[in-house]
Amino acid sequence: MEGKVLNTTMTDSAIPDMLIVSSSPHIRSNESVRRIMLDVIIALIPAIIGSVYFFGLNALKLILISVASALFFEAAIQKLFKKEITINDYSAVITGILIAFNLPANAPWWIPVFGSGFAIIIVKQCFGGIGSNFMNPALAARAVLLASWPNIMSNFVLPGADAVAGATPLAIMKYGAADAGASATVAQAAAELPSLMDMFIGNVGGAIGETSALLLLIGALYLIIRKVINWKTPVVYIGTTAILLLLLGVEADQLMYHILGGGLILGAFFMATDYSTTPVTPLGQIIFGLGAGALTALIRVKGGFPEGVSYSILLMNVASPLIEKFTAPKIFGRAK
């Protein structure tokens, strides 16, 4: 058009992202860290609702305190280190929820505060923040809390308004009802294992976020459909645990109690699939599941604790770099 000059110069900031070319590999995704974390939070909502239903408002109080503490410690340590504050990526929210999920419903308020502080400051931020931590922060916090205050962390209550202390199904199978942590008044009532339907729904004693396999599986299915997690690691993990439990002498009629009880479902789908602390290679994910399953079964049958999920995943977290080293695909065209 005459009399009008068309300016064809564009600054870097004006170039659309789709037109920017960088060196290979070229991986494009519409997913952001915030979107992925939001999906995980959505997947955890059924279990959050279930924890409040079964264990009352004290469960909600622990979840809120844990999340608030995780957000506070993340913002505070990033401010102290003069780093960008990234609490709006929701990763600290998930850490807070998962820490609370591993607590008894009658835990004092300062337990989630300490756990969140350790998870965020020591395990996450001191190693570089999100994506740089070498082990799952929530599981590391649980391990420290269990080592520091074992009586508090193993004093579970049964669902209901009375909050009566009682043994978990795994503890009953491990030690027997009388020695499983139940008080004398409830030991006789806890002598028999609950029904598998109660275990599946979540109407049993245990940590507030791990009892309902049904609600956890609903959240897991959402994550698989959204392609946030891969099914391989959780399925291999649970399958390996089941097979090895049978080989180690667990009765077939008690196998489902091991699968539905404790933190196996929670750990397999929400912690063993953590991007930062598990292998990214397909073969590595399978090896991770095999190792975690084998360790869980060994700890439950031969170890001193009725549960073994936390320690198993943490040990495999430490082994993840080595697993990735030996399962990395060969570089095409590379000379020896």
Phi, psi and omega per residue, in radians:
M1 nan 2.244 -3.057
E2 -1.228 2.619 3.090
G3 1.352 0.059 -3.129
K4 -2.308 2.267 -3.132
V5 -1.729 2.246 3.104
L6 -1.625 2.069 -3.140
N7 -1.503 1.984 -3.075
T8 -1.744 0.044 3.131
T9 -1.380 2.382 3.115
M10 -2.256 2.335 3.048
T11 -1.340 2.895 -3.135
D12 -1.046 -0.630 -3.091
S13 -1.233 -0.357 -3.116
A14 -1.557 -0.168 -3.120
I15 -1.355 2.216 3.102
P16 -1.072 2.568 -3.121
D17 -1.002 -0.602 -3.094
M18 -1.144 -0.343 -3.093
L19 -1.693 -0.095 -3.131
I20 -1.400 2.242 -3.139
V21 -1.928 2.249 3.093
S22 -2.168 3.063 3.138
S23 -1.219 2.706 -3.130
S24 -1.158 2.805 0.032
P25 -1.380 2.636 -3.127
H26 -1.765 1.891 3.127
I27 -2.156 2.073 -3.132
R28 -2.066 2.330 3.126
S29 -2.545 2.499 3.068
N30 -1.464 -0.099 -3.122
E31 -1.403 2.455 3.044
S32 -2.039 2.897 3.094
V33 -1.013 -0.738 -3.121
R34 -1.098 -0.729 -3.132
R35 -1.153 -0.724 3.126
I36 -1.123 -0.790 3.134
M37 -1.121 -0.646 3.102
L38 -1.120 -0.667 3.082
D39 -1.083 -0.711 3.129
V40 -1.143 -0.715 3.103
I41 -1.071 -0.767 3.102
I42 -1.041 -0.714 -3.136
A43 -1.159 -0.465 -3.126
L44 -1.500 -0.215 -3.081
I45 -1.046 -0.770 3.096
P46 -0.984 -0.734 3.135
A47 -1.206 -0.578 3.081
I48 -1.110 -0.816 3.119
I49 -1.076 -0.729 3.124
G50 -1.108 -0.679 -3.138
S51 -1.110 -0.676 3.106
V52 -1.219 -0.685 3.139
Y53 -1.109 -0.774 -3.055
F54 -1.438 -0.644 -2.993
F55 -1.993 0.000 3.034
G56 1.510 -3.036 -3.043
L57 -1.188 -0.357 3.110
N58 -1.130 -0.547 3.060
A59 -1.132 -0.762 3.100
L60 -1.105 -0.676 3.115
K61 -1.073 -0.761 3.131
L62 -1.125 -0.695 3.125
I63 -1.114 -0.809 -3.117
L64 -1.135 -0.732 3.119
I65 -1.117 -0.734 -3.123
S66 -1.131 -0.782 3.126
V67 -1.146 -0.789 3.135
A68 -1.078 -0.705 3.128
S69 -1.141 -0.742 3.140
A70 -1.093 -0.747 3.109
L71 -1.122 -0.740 3.141
F72 -1.099 -0.854 -3.099
F73 -1.149 -0.623 3.111
E74 -1.129 -0.826 3.141
A75 -1.139 -0.708 -3.088
A76 -1.169 -0.791 -3.095
I77 -1.238 -0.607 3.080
Q78 -1.188 -0.649 3.064
K79 -1.127 -0.739 3.141
L80 -1.142 -0.679 3.127
F81 -1.444 0.021 -3.134
K82 1.009 0.756 3.090
K83 -1.914 2.867 3.100
E84 -1.116 2.321 3.117
I85 -1.394 2.141 -2.986
T86 -2.133 0.559 -3.122
I87 -1.191 -0.270 3.130
N88 -1.391 0.052 3.044
D89 -1.550 -0.052 3.037
Y90 1.246 0.033 -3.132
S91 -1.154 -0.634 3.108
A92 -1.182 -0.552 3.093
V93 -1.077 -0.796 -3.140
I94 -1.117 -0.736 3.096
T95 -1.016 -0.785 3.123
G96 -1.083 -0.753 3.128
I97 -1.096 -0.807 -3.086
L98 -1.172 -0.596 3.062
I99 -1.116 -0.805 3.117
A100 -1.090 -0.637 -3.141
F101 -1.086 -0.391 -3.114
N102 -1.677 0.188 -3.098
L103 -1.859 2.624 2.963
P104 -1.178 2.683 -3.092
A105 -1.176 -0.349 -3.127
N106 -1.760 0.282 3.130
A107 -1.158 2.506 3.090
P108 -1.188 2.792 -3.010
W109 -1.104 -0.501 -3.050
W110 -1.365 -0.251 3.100
I111 -1.117 -0.898 3.087
P112 -1.142 -0.493 3.087
V113 -1.135 -0.855 3.113
F114 -1.105 -0.773 -3.132
G115 -1.073 -0.745 3.129
S116 -1.150 -0.710 3.113
G117 -1.082 -0.775 3.118
F118 -1.125 -0.777 -3.094
A119 -1.102 -0.806 -3.049
I120 -1.344 -0.853 -3.024
I121 -1.314 -0.936 -3.010
I122 -1.388 -0.938 -2.990
V123 -1.384 -0.639 -3.041
K124 -1.665 -1.128 -2.974
Q125 -1.280 -0.598 3.129
C126 -1.189 -0.245 3.088
F127 -1.874 0.207 3.017
G128 1.984 -0.023 3.109
G129 1.600 -2.909 -3.040
I130 -1.016 2.304 -3.133
G131 1.581 -0.194 -3.096
S132 -1.977 -0.210 3.136
N133 -1.214 2.494 -3.026
F134 -1.638 -0.145 3.048
M135 -2.517 2.809 -3.111
N136 -1.125 2.117 -3.071
P137 -1.068 -0.725 -3.109
A138 -1.143 -0.725 3.127
L139 -1.213 -0.647 3.082
A140 -1.098 -0.712 3.105
A141 -1.110 -0.730 3.125
R142 -1.088 -0.720 3.137
A143 -1.101 -0.729 3.124
V144 -1.177 -0.733 3.118
L145 -1.112 -0.712 -3.141
L146 -1.173 -0.639 3.120
A147 -1.276 -0.547 -3.068
S148 -1.514 -0.715 -3.105
W149 -2.297 1.203 -3.065
P150 -1.101 -0.589 -3.127
N151 -1.153 -0.701 3.128
I152 -1.215 -0.778 -3.035
M153 -1.288 -0.278 -3.140
S154 -1.957 0.150 3.139
N155 -1.668 1.394 -3.061
F156 -1.487 2.680 3.082
V157 -2.001 2.701 3.094
L158 -1.458 2.631 3.106
P159 -1.046 2.573 3.139
G160 2.301 2.887 -3.069
A161 -1.232 -0.418 -3.064
D162 -1.390 -0.308 -3.140
A163 0.899 0.891 -3.134
V164 -1.397 2.350 3.124
A165 -1.172 2.475 -3.139
G166 -2.789 2.863 -3.112
A167 -1.449 2.581 3.037
T168 -1.368 2.768 3.110
P169 -0.984 -0.692 3.141
L170 -1.144 -0.663 3.130
A171 -1.178 -0.650 3.104
I172 -1.089 -0.767 3.139
M173 -1.200 -0.537 -3.077
K174 -1.381 -0.851 -2.988
Y175 -1.929 -0.339 -2.938
G176 1.621 2.711 -3.009
A177 -1.087 -0.696 -3.020
A178 -1.178 -0.467 -3.074
D179 -1.985 0.274 -3.033
A180 -1.628 0.240 3.124
G181 1.730 -0.059 3.121
A182 -1.393 2.555 3.102
S183 -1.264 2.913 -3.093
A184 -1.085 -0.516 -3.090
T185 -1.290 -0.397 -3.102
V186 -2.020 -0.017 -3.094
A187 -1.066 -0.718 -3.121
Q188 -1.175 -0.677 -3.141
A189 -1.180 -0.505 -3.098
A190 -1.557 0.062 -3.051
A191 -1.098 -0.554 -3.139
E192 -1.779 2.499 3.119
L193 -1.188 2.603 3.074
P194 -1.198 2.947 3.109
S195 -1.243 2.712 3.103
L196 -1.109 -0.528 3.095
M197 -1.145 -0.726 3.070
D198 -1.095 -0.677 3.116
M199 -1.146 -0.713 -3.121
F200 -1.171 -0.713 -3.128
I201 -1.318 -0.683 -3.139
G202 2.071 0.214 -3.101
N203 -1.519 0.965 -3.127
V204 -2.460 2.898 3.078
G205 -1.313 2.654 3.138
G206 2.709 -3.045 3.062
A207 -1.111 2.620 -2.918
I208 -1.137 -0.433 -3.066
G209 -1.885 0.057 -3.025
E210 -1.984 -0.057 -2.984
T211 -1.384 -0.594 -3.039
S212 -1.628 1.744 3.084
A213 -1.119 -0.630 -3.117
L214 -1.039 -0.881 -3.080
L215 -1.211 -0.602 3.092
L216 -1.198 -0.671 3.134
L217 -1.214 -0.568 3.044
I218 -1.074 -0.798 3.099
G219 -1.133 -0.690 3.124
A220 -1.116 -0.716 3.115
L221 -1.075 -0.689 3.086
Y222 -1.051 -0.766 -3.125
L223 -1.165 -0.639 3.118
I224 -1.189 -0.757 3.117
I225 -1.098 -0.690 3.119
R226 -1.340 -0.076 -3.123
K227 1.051 0.564 3.049
V228 -1.390 -0.646 3.096
I229 -2.173 2.797 3.072
N230 -1.745 2.486 -3.091
W231 -1.299 -0.287 -2.980
K232 -1.075 -0.948 -3.072
T233 -1.048 -0.870 3.140
P234 -1.065 -0.754 -3.102
V235 -1.172 -0.770 3.099
V236 -1.112 -0.706 3.133
Y237 -1.043 -0.947 -3.099
I238 -1.153 -0.720 3.134
G239 -1.109 -0.739 3.121
T240 -1.132 -0.722 3.097
T241 -1.027 -0.805 -3.113
A242 -1.107 -0.810 -3.089
I243 -1.130 -0.782 -3.099
L244 -1.221 -0.570 3.073
L245 -1.054 -0.738 3.106
L246 -1.130 -0.725 3.140
L247 -1.162 -0.474 -3.135
L248 -1.535 0.053 3.010
G249 1.837 0.074 3.092
V250 -1.196 2.330 -3.137
E251 -1.125 2.529 -3.096
A252 -1.062 -0.585 -3.111
D253 -1.326 -0.149 3.084
Q254 -1.813 -0.049 -3.055
L255 -1.090 -0.771 -3.114
M256 -1.128 -0.483 3.071
Y257 -1.151 -0.633 3.093
H258 -1.213 -0.642 -3.115
I259 -1.264 -0.768 -3.097
L260 -1.446 -0.394 -3.063
G261 -1.540 2.837 3.106
G262 1.184 -2.674 -3.060
G263 -1.801 0.390 -3.044
L264 -1.122 -0.832 -3.125
I265 -1.166 -0.809 3.124
L266 -1.059 -0.812 -3.113
G267 -1.176 -0.712 -3.067
A268 -1.151 -0.733 -3.029
F269 -1.658 -0.467 -3.019
F270 -1.993 -0.184 -3.119
M271 -2.172 -0.653 3.095
A272 -1.317 -0.074 3.116
T273 -1.889 0.196 3.137
D274 -1.062 2.231 -3.079
Y275 -1.076 -0.684 -2.991
S276 -1.315 -0.503 -2.928
T277 -2.039 0.113 3.120
T278 -2.204 2.769 -3.086
P279 -1.097 2.631 3.101
V280 -1.714 -0.290 -3.132
T281 -1.368 2.517 -3.134
P282 -0.993 -0.801 3.117
L283 -1.161 -0.662 3.117
G284 -1.082 -0.645 3.106
Q285 -1.136 -0.656 3.101
I286 -1.189 -0.763 3.113
I287 -1.090 -0.680 3.108
F288 -1.052 -0.802 3.125
G289 -1.113 -0.702 3.102
L290 -1.081 -0.813 -3.119
G291 -1.148 -0.766 -3.139
A292 -1.134 -0.695 3.117
G293 -1.138 -0.748 3.133
A294 -1.111 -0.753 -3.138
L295 -1.161 -0.696 3.128
T296 -1.071 -0.815 3.138
A297 -1.106 -0.759 -3.126
L298 -1.095 -0.751 -3.130
I299 -1.156 -0.727 -3.104
R300 -1.157 -0.647 -3.063
V301 -1.592 -0.784 -3.024
K302 -1.786 -0.290 -3.096
G303 -1.484 3.134 -3.115
G304 -1.534 -0.156 -3.128
F305 -1.887 2.587 3.074
P306 -1.304 -0.306 -3.102
E307 -2.023 2.686 -3.130
G308 -2.589 0.128 -3.036
V309 -1.150 -0.835 -3.065
S310 -1.031 -0.897 -3.101
Y311 -1.158 -0.595 -3.141
S312 -1.134 -0.831 -3.135
I313 -1.165 -0.686 3.122
L314 -1.094 -0.732 3.113
L315 -1.126 -0.683 3.116
M316 -1.271 -0.520 3.013
N317 -0.999 -0.778 3.141
V318 -1.139 -0.559 -3.119
A319 -1.468 -0.158 -3.046
S320 -1.001 -0.790 3.113
P321 -1.019 -0.678 3.128
L322 -1.185 -0.697 3.109
I323 -1.085 -0.773 3.135
E324 -1.122 -0.619 -3.135
K325 -1.068 -0.712 -3.066
F326 -1.586 -0.132 3.133
T327 -2.011 0.084 3.115
A328 -1.162 2.394 3.140
P329 -1.166 2.648 3.133
K330 -1.209 2.473 3.128
I331 -1.347 2.162 -3.091
F332 -1.184 2.212 3.063
G333 1.517 0.051 -3.123
R334 -1.389 2.320 3.128
A335 -1.440 2.573 3.100
K336 -1.246 nan nan
